[in-house]
Amino acid sequence: MNYAADHALGLVVAAGDRVLRLRAAADAGLLDDIDGLPPDAPRADTLNPILAAGRSVWTGLHSRVHALLARRDHDDLLVDARDLELRLPFDVADYVDFYSSIHHATNLGRLLRPGTEPLLSNWRHLPVSYHGRAGTIVVSGTPVRRPRGLVATGGGGPQYRATERLDIELEVGVVVGGRSDLGQPVSIDRVGEHIFGLVLLNDWSARDIQAYEYQPLGPHLGKSFATSISAWVTPIDELRSFLRPGPHQDPPPSAHLRTEHPWAVDLDLRVLLESRSMREQGIAPAQVSSTNFADLYWTIAQQLTHMTANGASLRPGDLYGSGTVSGAERGSEGSFIELSWGGETPLDLPDGSVRTFLEDGDRVILEGSAGDVRLGPVEGEILPAAT
């Protein structure tokens, strides 16, 4: 069961190929007795009023919608999913992106700092992150224009030009609800009060722009041009049977990052790529990577706790990304800089072309599933740089 927002219908909940209209269900009085649910929340255009209502309301609404869908006697409240025109499911408040896969961080360390220790000294002690740009988060299906920026040329100073190393990052995004007070950290045993659900997330990255700008302050224009998320939000209540203990951490993390609760999520993740030529020839998108989210070194609970450890407050609609999810084996990397090893080993596509980084006309699709639960996909097609 996934939540989304349609431009005309407002909030909807997926039920196979049909979706339940929450506004219509509320107007029919079917949601009236959910304790704490504001009357206007299911009638809103986005999830934000529901996100603001808190954990007990989310659980009550989730249970009620399951019951309505199981009864199968409310066909007048259902519409065909193919008729939807989906928008961002919530208005994004703040956006933070983490760097929490040990395999991804090790791979990039070897690529960017050869001959040195791949992981910097702080990496195993805290979930490294950067504060991203909420205003350029876009819904799945939105085309992504190739960005321009300053790129090192090897001599004579940088040039302002279109990126030649356009990349993806396969990530899982966490949708935050409720509020916390400024100055009051959220303890790791209270994160469940704030984790509403998950989306797939593609942190599009211009690696050559990023390489020139990221020292000493980190990612900026190489990341902020677009971040794509699913149109559908999967509630964490749908995924509780797929929660697992996190991986062994050595050295043990700081006390504020320790918990006995299982917060690793057993999600299978996939990256598919379709070139313009494949599309024109009717060739299906090719899977270029597959991995699992449960292997992430820092869990989504540790990420949220650390994000507030200095007293930073949470707002309904906050979003944070897991960071690129890469596995230990070849073919499980979540970015093209890893899959092609910095461009040294191109990927072969079914139309006879090869890729190191993305070309104009390419379409990337991210997919994720846990058993029978499917997350909303994320896709985006690359447009040429603006002239």
C-alpha positions in Angstrom: 0.0 0.0 0.0 1.6 3.3 -1.2 0.5 6.9 -0.9 0.7 9.4 -3.7 -0.8 12.8 -4.7 -2.7 13.5 -7.9 -2.9 17.0 -9.4 -6.8 16.8 -9.5 -7.8 14.1 -7.0 -5.5 14.9 -4.2 -4.2 12.1 -2.0 -4.6 8.5 -3.3 -3.6 5.1 -1.9 -2.5 2.3 -4.3 -4.5 -0.9 -4.3 -3.0 -2.9 -7.2 -4.1 -1.3 -10.5 -6.7 0.7 -8.7 -6.3 3.6 -6.2 -8.5 4.8 -3.3 -9.3 8.5 -3.2 -8.7 9.7 0.3 -10.7 12.8 -0.2 -13.7 10.8 -1.4 -13.4 8.4 1.5 -13.3 11.3 3.9 -16.4 12.9 2.3 -18.2 9.6 2.7 -17.5 9.6 6.4 -15.3 6.6 6.3 -12.3 8.2 8.1 -14.2 10.2 10.7 -13.4 8.2 13.8 -9.6 7.9 13.3 -8.4 9.3 16.6 -6.4 12.5 16.1 -6.8 12.7 12.3 -7.5 16.4 11.4 -10.7 16.5 9.2 -8.9 18.4 6.4 -5.8 16.2 6.3 -7.1 13.4 4.0 -8.7 16.1 1.8 -5.3 17.9 1.3 -3.4 18.1 -1.9 -0.2 16.6 -0.3 0.8 14.4 2.5 2.1 17.2 4.7 -1.0 17.6 7.0 -1.0 13.8 7.6 2.8 13.9 8.2 2.2 16.6 10.8 -0.4 14.5 12.6 2.1 12.0 14.0 2.7 8.3 14.5 -0.6 7.2 16.1 -2.6 8.9 13.3 -0.4 7.3 10.6 -1.0 3.8 12.1 -4.7 4.4 12.5 -5.1 5.6 8.9 -3.0 2.8 7.6 -5.1 0.2 9.4 -8.4 1.9 8.2 -7.3 2.1 4.5 -6.3 -1.6 4.6 -9.7 -2.5 6.0 -11.5 -0.4 3.3 -9.6 -2.0 0.5 -10.2 -5.5 1.9 -14.0 -5.0 2.0 -14.1 -4.5 -1.8 -17.5 -2.7 -1.6 -16.3 0.9 -2.3 -15.8 0.8 -6.0 -17.1 4.3 -6.3 -14.1 5.5 -4.3 -11.6 3.8 -6.7 -10.0 5.0 -9.9 -7.6 3.4 -12.4 -4.0 4.1 -11.5 -3.2 4.7 -15.2 -5.5 7.8 -15.2 -3.4 9.6 -12.5 -1.3 12.7 -13.1 1.0 12.4 -10.1 2.9 15.3 -8.5 5.4 15.4 -5.6 3.6 13.4 -2.9 4.6 16.0 -0.2 6.1 19.4 -0.1 9.8 19.0 0.9 10.9 21.0 3.9 14.6 20.3 4.3 16.8 17.8 2.5 19.9 16.0 3.8 21.8 13.4 1.9 24.0 10.8 3.6 27.1 8.8 2.5 26.5 5.6 4.4 27.4 2.6 2.2 30.8 1.3 3.2 31.3 -0.2 -0.2 30.4 3.0 -2.1 32.6 5.1 0.2 35.5 2.7 -0.2 35.1 2.6 -4.0 35.1 6.4 -4.3 38.0 6.6 -1.9 40.0 4.3 -4.2 39.0 6.2 -7.3 39.5 9.7 -6.0 42.4 9.2 -3.6 44.5 6.3 -5.1 47.3 5.0 -2.9 45.7 6.3 0.3 43.3 4.9 2.9 39.9 4.8 1.1 37.9 5.7 4.2 38.6 9.0 5.9 39.2 8.7 9.6 35.8 10.0 10.7 33.7 7.7 8.4 33.2 4.8 10.8 32.3 7.2 13.7 29.4 9.2 12.2 27.0 9.1 9.3 28.6 11.6 6.9 26.2 13.8 5.1 25.6 17.2 3.3 22.7 19.5 3.4 21.0 19.5 -0.1 18.7 21.7 -2.0 15.0 21.0 -1.3 13.8 23.2 -4.1 15.2 21.0 -6.9 13.7 17.7 -5.7 11.4 16.5 -8.5 8.9 13.7 -8.9 9.6 10.6 -11.0 9.2 11.1 -14.7 10.5 14.7 -14.7 13.2 15.1 -17.3 16.7 16.1 -16.1 18.6 18.7 -18.0 22.4 18.2 -18.2 23.9 20.8 -15.9 26.7 23.2 -16.6 29.4 24.2 -14.1 33.1 24.9 -13.6 35.2 21.9 -14.6 39.0 21.5 -14.2 40.8 21.3 -17.5 44.3 20.3 -16.5 45.8 23.7 -17.0 44.9 27.3 -17.6 42.1 27.4 -15.1 38.6 25.8 -15.1 36.0 26.1 -17.8 32.3 26.7 -17.5 30.7 23.9 -19.6 28.2 21.1 -19.7 29.2 18.1 -17.5 30.7 15.2 -19.4 30.4 12.8 -16.4 26.7 12.8 -15.6 25.9 10.1 -13.1 23.2 8.7 -10.9 23.1 7.6 -7.2 20.8 4.7 -6.3 19.4 5.7 -2.9 16.4 5.2 -0.6 14.8 8.4 0.8 13.2 8.6 4.2 10.1 10.8 4.6 9.9 12.5 8.0 6.8 13.5 9.9 6.0 15.1 13.3 8.1 17.8 14.8 10.9 18.2 17.2 11.9 21.2 19.2 14.9 23.3 18.3 17.7 22.4 20.6 16.3 19.0 21.5 18.0 16.0 19.8 15.8 13.1 18.8 17.0 10.0 20.6 17.5 6.8 18.5 14.8 5.0 20.4 12.3 7.7 19.4 13.0 7.8 15.6 9.9 5.6 15.0 7.8 8.6 15.9 9.2 10.5 12.9 9.9 7.9 10.2 6.7 7.9 8.1 7.9 6.0 5.0 10.3 5.4 2.2 10.8 6.5 -1.4 13.3 5.6 -3.9 15.7 8.5 -4.7 18.1 9.3 -7.5 20.7 11.8 -6.4 21.8 12.9 -9.9 25.5 13.9 -9.9 27.8 15.8 -12.2 31.1 14.1 -11.2 33.4 16.6 -13.0 31.7 19.6 -11.5 31.7 17.9 -8.1 35.4 17.0 -8.3 36.4 20.7 -8.8 34.1 22.2 -6.2 33.9 19.7 -3.4 37.0 20.8 -1.5 36.9 22.2 1.2 33.1 22.4 1.7 31.7 19.4 -0.1 28.9 18.9 -2.8 27.1 21.9 -4.2 26.3 22.5 -7.9 27.4 19.0 -8.9 24.4 17.8 -7.0 21.8 20.5 -6.6 20.5 20.7 -10.2 18.0 17.8 -9.6 17.1 15.0 -7.2 14.3 12.6 -8.3 12.1 10.7 -5.9 9.2 8.2 -6.3 5.7 9.6 -6.8 4.6 6.9 -4.3 5.6 6.8 -0.6 5.7 3.4 1.0 4.7 3.6 4.7 7.2 2.1 7.2 4.2 0.2 8.5 4.2 -1.8 5.3 7.8 -2.8 5.8 8.0 -3.8 9.4 8.4 -7.5 8.6 11.4 -6.6 6.5 13.3 -4.7 9.3 16.6 -6.4 10.3 19.4 -5.8 12.7 22.0 -3.4 11.2 25.5 -4.7 10.2 28.3 -5.1 12.7 30.0 -1.7 13.3 33.7 -1.5 14.3 34.5 0.5 16.3 31.3 0.6 18.2 29.4 3.9 17.5 28.9 6.7 20.0 26.2 5.9 22.6 23.7 8.2 20.9 23.8 6.0 17.8 23.3 2.7 19.5 20.0 0.8 19.6 18.7 -2.8 20.0 15.8 -2.1 17.6 16.2 -3.5 14.0 16.4 -0.6 11.5 18.1 -2.1 8.5 15.5 -2.6 5.7 15.7 -5.7 3.6 15.0 -4.1 0.2 16.1 -5.4 -3.2 17.2 -2.5 -5.4 17.8 -2.3 -9.1 19.1 0.1 -11.7 17.9 -0.1 -15.3 19.2 2.0 -18.3 17.6 2.7 -21.6 19.4 4.5 -24.4 17.5 6.6 -26.9 18.4 4.0 -29.5 17.0 1.1 -27.4 13.8 3.1 -27.0 13.5 3.7 -30.8 14.2 0.0 -31.4 11.7 -1.2 -28.8 14.5 -2.8 -26.7 13.5 -3.1 -23.0 15.6 -1.2 -20.5 18.7 -3.2 -19.4 19.4 -4.0 -15.7 22.9 -2.7 -15.0 23.0 -3.1 -11.2 21.2 -4.9 -8.3 21.9 -4.7 -4.6 20.2 -4.8 -1.2 19.6 -2.0 1.2 20.0 -4.0 4.4 23.8 -3.9 4.0 23.9 -0.1 4.5 26.6 0.5 7.2 24.6 3.3 8.9 20.9 2.6 9.3 18.1 5.0 8.7 17.6 5.3 12.5 21.2 6.3 13.1 21.0 8.8 10.2 17.9 10.6 11.7 19.3 10.6 15.2 22.6 12.0 14.1 20.9 14.6 11.9 19.3 16.0 15.1 22.2 15.3 17.4 23.2 19.0 17.6 19.6 20.0 18.4 18.6 20.6 14.8 14.8 20.4 14.6 12.5 18.2 12.4 9.5 19.4 10.4 6.8 17.5 8.5 8.1 16.9 5.0 11.7 16.7 5.8 13.5 14.2 3.6 16.9 12.5 3.9 18.6 10.2 1.5 20.5 7.1 2.4 23.5 7.9 0.2 24.4 5.6 -2.7 23.6 2.0 -2.0 26.4 -0.3 -3.4 27.2 -3.9 -2.6 30.6 -5.7 -2.4 30.3 -7.6 -5.7 30.7 -6.3 -9.2 27.4 -5.4 -10.7 26.0 -4.3 -7.3 27.3 -0.7 -7.4 24.8 2.1 -7.2 26.5 4.7 -9.5 28.1 4.7 -12.9 31.4 6.1 -11.6 31.7 2.7 -9.8 30.1 0.5 -12.4 32.6 1.8 -15.1 35.4 2.3 -12.5 35.8 6.0 -13.3 35.3 5.4 -17.1 37.9 2.6 -17.4 35.5 -0.3 -18.0 32.5 0.8 -20.1 29.2 -1.0 -19.8 27.8 -2.8 -22.9 24.1 -2.1 -23.7 21.8 -4.4 -25.8 21.8 -1.9 -28.8 25.5 -2.3 -29.2 26.4 1.0 -27.5 28.6 1.4 -24.4 28.3 3.7 -21.4 30.7 5.1 -18.8 28.5 8.0 -17.8 25.1 9.1 -19.1 24.4 10.5 -22.5 21.6 12.8 -23.7 18.4 10.7 -24.3 19.3 8.1 -21.8 16.6 7.1 -19.4 17.4 5.7 -15.9 14.9 3.7 -13.8 15.3 2.7 -10.2 13.2 -0.1 -8.8 12.9 -1.5 -5.3 10.9 -4.3 -3.6 10.6 -6.3 -0.4 8.7 -9.5 -0.9 5.4 -8.5 -2.4 5.8 -4.8 -1.4 7.0 -2.7 -4.3 8.2 0.8 -3.9 7.3 3.4 -6.4 9.9 3.5 -9.2 12.0 6.5 -10.1 12.8 7.4 -13.6 14.2 10.3 -15.5 15.4 11.1 -19.0 18.5 13.2 -19.7 17.9 16.3 -21.8 20.7 18.3 -23.5 22.3 21.1 -21.6 20.7 24.5 -21.9 22.2 26.7 -24.7 
